[in-house]
Amino acid sequence: MTKGIGFDIVGDIHGHADALERLLGRLGYTDSGDGYSHPSRQMIFVGDFIDRGPQQSEVLAIARNMCSKGSALAVLGNHEFNAMGWAMSDGNGGYLRPHTPKNLTQHRAFLDQLNEGSAAYISAIDWFRTLPVYLNLEGLRIVHACWHQPSFDLLRPHLDSRNRFTRDGFVSANRKGSDIARAAEIVLKGPEIALPPPSSFVDKDGHERREARIKWWDGSATTFRLAAIGADPDALPDTPIGSGYLYDTSKPIFFGHYWLRGAPELTSASAACLDFSVARSGYLTAYRWSGENQLHAANLVSVPAAPD
């Protein structure tokens, strides 16, 4: 149950419990011995609690306790989705998320810190299954990577009444190439759209890309040149991308996922990405929302990954 209209929405944590505890302190949450809480506000986590960082067990302990006692809400991140797939059999001798060297490298820190197969590991996976794909609350919306109603409509038969994947629905969402898997990727990893031939660009890892992840939250990002994330604008055409993914701005939307760099700043007056790369020596960032329809940069609160 929520506690009115005071929400503190927190970006991707990725196993950085020290930063989380410092941020909780700045926001006025205290631990009275049975977990963190605030007398009049509630926290919302946008997902990606795990992978990369050194304190994943500690992050999960804090977040799970807050959620269980009603001090916080949370949505599913793509890293929790991947962890569930890594742990779940595909029924054919493999796993829904294949145990390839690439996937292992991304996930190894979680597997090592939680001791894959242990009671703590199984308990964490079970908790991830309780996390909804999105929250549509009075006055605001929360999703990990993209608010996209057509994708939610496709996922609807595969979610329960609290927007959590059913067991069969989760299996369907891992069938690569299916409409359901594509919908899950859009909301948990963000939309990517094909560039008009022969356009391409080289990403930060040196790979040639013919699809671009786009700034779906930015109503002015109407062409590939303006909308593509992680690409040199001069390498892309001014071809319109269409309006299929652009957010309708009817409610403020909060999300994470995009590894923004530099000092935290407001994405727009109706959309706030709260992922400022704490796992890359950036900032753990929250937005203090108190019912406003137009967001304000002054309501951002952050702490650096390392203490001052």
N, C-alpha and C positions, 0 to 999 in steps of 0.2 A: 504493500500500500504506500502511495506517495504521501509526502508531507507538505502539500500545498504547491506553490509555484517556484520554490527555491531549489534550483538544480545546479550542480557543479559538474560539467561534462568534461571528462579527462581523455586525452589522446592516448595513442599506442604506448605501452609501458615496456614491453619486450624484456622482462626480467630485471628491471632496475628498481628494486625495492627501496633503496636508500633515497632515490629521487622521489619516489611515491610518498614516502613518509615525510620528507621535507615539504612536498606540495600539500599534503594533508594538513600539516601544521600551519602553513601559510593561509590555508582556507578556513582555519578554525575548527578542524576536526580533532578530537582528542580521544585517546585510548584510556578508558577507565578500568581496563583489566580484562575486558571481554570483547575487545575490538574497537575500531574507530567509529565514531558517530559525531553528528552535529546536532545541536538542539533544535534547529529549525530548517535545515536544508538536507538534501539528498544528493549523493553522487551518482553519476552515470558513466560507466566505462564503455568506450567505443570498440573494445576488442583488441586483439593482439597483445595478450598478457605475456606470451611465451616466445621462445627462440631468441637467440643472440646474446641476451644479457646473463650476468653471473648469479642472479638471485631469483630464479624463476619459482622455486618452491615458496620463497618468502612472499613474492608478489601474489601468488595464488592463495596463500593463507590469508593475506590481508583482504583481497577482493572477495573471496568466497565467504569469509566471515561477515563482511559488510553486507553482502547480498542476502545472506541467510537471516540476518537480524533486521533487515529492512532499511539499513543505512545507505544502500546503493542498489542500482539496477545495472544491467550490462547487456550488451549484444555480442553476437558471434563475430569474431574476426577471421580472416582467411587463414591465419596460422593455427587457430583452434580447429577450423574446418579441416586443414591438412593433417593435423595431429589425429583427429578422429579417423580420417581415411587411412592413415598409416597403421592404425591399430586394428582396423576392421577387415576381416577376411572378405575376399571377393567371391568366395564359394568355389573357386577353381584352383586352389593351392597358392594363390597370391593374396594381395591386399588391394583395397580400393585405391590407395595411393601407393604406387609401385615403390618397392624398396631399392631404388636405383642409387648409384653413387651420388648423383646430383641432389636427389631428395634427402639422402642421408646427411650430406654436408649441411644443408639448410637446417635440419632438424636435430643434429647430433647433440647440441648443448642441452636441449630439453630432455632427450633420451638419457643422457648421462646424469643430469642433475636430479631427475625424478626416478632414475634407475628403472629403465624399461622393463615392464612386467611385474614390478613391485606393487604392493597395495596402494602406495601413494600415487603411482603412475595410473593405475586403473581408476582410482578415485578421481583424479584430475580429468581423465577422458570422460568419465561418467558426468562430471560437472559440465564439461563443454557441451554435452548433449542437452543440457537444460537451458542453454542460452538461445534467445530468440534471434532470428535473422534481422529484425528491425523492430523499432518502437515508434508507434504513432500516438503521441501523447497530446493532451490538450495544450495547444500553443506551440509545440515543437516536435521535431522528428529526429530520430537517431538511426544511423546505419553505418556500417564499417566503411564502405567505399563508394557507393552510388545509390541514390534514391531514384528508382526507375519503376514506375507503376506497371508497365507491361511485363517486366520481369517478375514483379510480385504476383501479378495475375497468373503467370505460368507456374509459379512456385506454390500458389495457394493450395492445390489439392495434395501437395506433398508436405504441408506444414500442419501442425495441430492448432488448437484454438488460441494458443499463446505464441504463435508464429515460430515454433521450434520444429526442426526437421523431425518427421516421423522416421522410424528405422528404415522402412521401405523407401521413403522419400529421400533419405540421405544416400541410399544406394543409387537411386535414379539420378541424383545430382552429381554422381561421380561417373556416369556413363558418358565418356568423352564423345563430343560431337552431337549429343542430344540437345534438344531445346531446353530441357530442364538444367542440364549442366551449363549451358551458355547463360541462362538466367542467373544461376548461382554465381558464376564468374563475374557477371556484370555488377551484382550488388555487393559481392565480397572482395573483388579485385579491381573493379572499375571497367568501363566500356573501352574497347579498342575498335577502331573502325579502319577499313582498308583505305589506303591512300590511292588517289587516282593514278593509274599507270601513266608514265613509268616512274613516278615519284617514289623516293625512298630516303631514309636517313640512317646515319650510324649512331647507335645509342652509346651510353657511357661505358659499356663493356666492349665496344668495338664491333658489335654485331649489326649487320645491315637489317633494317626493319622496313617492312612495307605496310605495316599497320601502326596506328598512333593511338595512344591513350589520350583522352581528351578532358578538358576542363568543363565537365558537364554542369558545374555550378555557376559558370560565368556566362550570363546572358549576352555579353558583348563578344564572346568568343565564337563567332559565327563561321569562320573559315578555318581550314587546316592550319594555315600560318598562325592564326591567333589562338587556336584551341589546343594544339598538340603539346603534350607534356614531355620534357626531356629531349626536345629536338631543336636544332638550329632553325629558327623561323625562316631564314633566307633559303633554306633547302626545301621549303614546302610551298605549295601553290596557294593562291588566294581563293581556291575553289570552296564554295559553301559546303558545310558539313551536314546541313539540314537541322531540324529542330527535334529529332526523335529522342535525344537524351537531355536536352536542356531543362533545368529545374524550373518548376512553375512558380516558385517563391511565395506560395500561399501560406506557408509556415516557415519559420527559421529551421534550417537543417544543420545538424552537427555530425561530423564524420572524421575519420583518420586516414591512415593507409599511405599517404602520398609522399612521405619523407621530405617535407619542405625543409629548406635550409635557411640559416640566418636567424635573426631575432624574431620571435613570434609576432605575427601581425594578422589582422582580420582579413579573411579571404574576400568577403563582401558583406553588404548590409543584411543579407538574408541567408548566408551560408558561411560556416566556419569549419575549415579543416584544422584539426587540433594535433596533427602529427608533425612535430618539429624535430624529429630525428634524435630522440634521447639516446638511441643505441649507436649513434654516430657522433657522440660528444655534443649533441644539440641540447634541446630543452624538453622537459616534460611540461605540458601545457594544459590548462583548463580554461573553460569559459564559465563565468558566474552568470547564470540566466535567472532572471526574476520576473518573467512574464512579458518582456518587451518583444515587439514584432520586428523592430529594426535593431540589429545588433550594433554594439559599440566596442571599439578597440580597448577602451578603458576597462572593460570587464574581463579581459584576458589576464590570467595569472600564470606565471611560469617559474620553474626553477631550473638551473643548469644541470646537466647530467652529473657533473662533479661539483662538490660543495665549493663555495667561494673561499 
